[in-house]
Amino acid sequence: MNKKTGLKEVIYIGIGGMVGGGIFAVLGLAVSLAKVGTPIAFLFAGILALITPYSYVNLSKKYPDKGGTVKFINQGFG
């Protein structure tokens, strides 16, 4: 099977590299700072990460536009 790598595959490789490498770098820093509290710190960060899409959904309902984050910043700061 001779399949070429397309844009979608390259994006997945890039995301995998950033997330994969980033988690190990952050884990080392978190352990050195939080020590035994590292699991609690990751749980707290996960909860905050779940709140972010909720905010984006509400902003998208209020300001329906294809501009995304840029549109929200322009609405907030002019």
N, C-alpha and C positions, 0 to 999 in steps of 0.2 A: 504494500500500500504506500503510495507516494503522494502525500497530501501537503499542500503548501500552508504556511502559517499566514492567516489573515489578520485583519485589524482586531477582530474580537479576541482571537487567541493571544495576540500581543498585549492587549489591554488586561486580560486575565493574568498573564505572566507578570506584568508590571504591578498589578494590585497584590498578587501573591507575594512578590518580592518585598513590597513595602510593608504589608501586614506581617508577613513572616519574619522579616528582619527587625521590624519595629517592636514586635512583642518581646523579643529577647532582650533588646536594648532597654526597653521600659521595665521589664521584669527585674533586671539587675539593679537598676536605679531604685525601683520601688522597694526591693528587699533591703537595700543599703539604707534607705531613709525610714521606712515604716517597720522594718524588722518583722516581728510576729503579726503585726497589723496589716500585712500585705494583702491577705485575702479579703479583709474588710474594705481596704482601700479600692481593690478591684471591683468588689460588689457595689460600692458607692459610685465608682466611675461608670459601671454598667448601667446603674439606675439613671444616672445623668444622661448617658448616651441614649437611653430609651425615651427620655423626655424631649430630646432634640427633634426627632421626626414629628412629634405632636405639635411643637411650635411651628415647624415648617408647614404642616397641614393647615393650621389655623391662619397663618400668614397668607398662604396660597388661596384660601377661601376669601379672605378680606381683600387681597390685591391680586386678582387673577391676571397673570401676565407671564410671558415666557422668559422674563428677565431673571427670575429666581432671586438669589441673595442680593444681587445688585439692585434690583427693584425694591426690595425691602429696606436696604440701606438708604436709597434715595428717598423713600417715603419717610423714614425716620429722621434723617439728618438734612434733607433738602438738597 
